[in-house]
């Protein structure tokens, strides 16, 4: 088996602080959404059906790599009756 010549540390050095912050926020949002779904006992399909989206879109949201719009975050906050993110 070949070994990778680039270490994780080397890869992380190439990421700007802004990119790290963006990734951190994106995963925090997806983790929050996942937690709210579990609290309500909702599967991806059930959530998608309830808000008029396709299950594959919910899957993208939960991947941690989706770039949420303010509109989508507001819609999800309204649906769950709780904030998805808070700005302080």
Secondary structure as GFF3:
##gff-version 3
##sequence-region A 1 88
A	DSSP	alpha_helix	8	13	.	.	.	ID=ss1
A	DSSP	alpha_helix	17	40	.	.	.	ID=ss2
A	DSSP	alpha_helix	44	51	.	.	.	ID=ss3
A	DSSP	alpha_helix	55	62	.	.	.	ID=ss4
A	DSSP	alpha_helix	70	80	.	.	.	ID=ss5
###
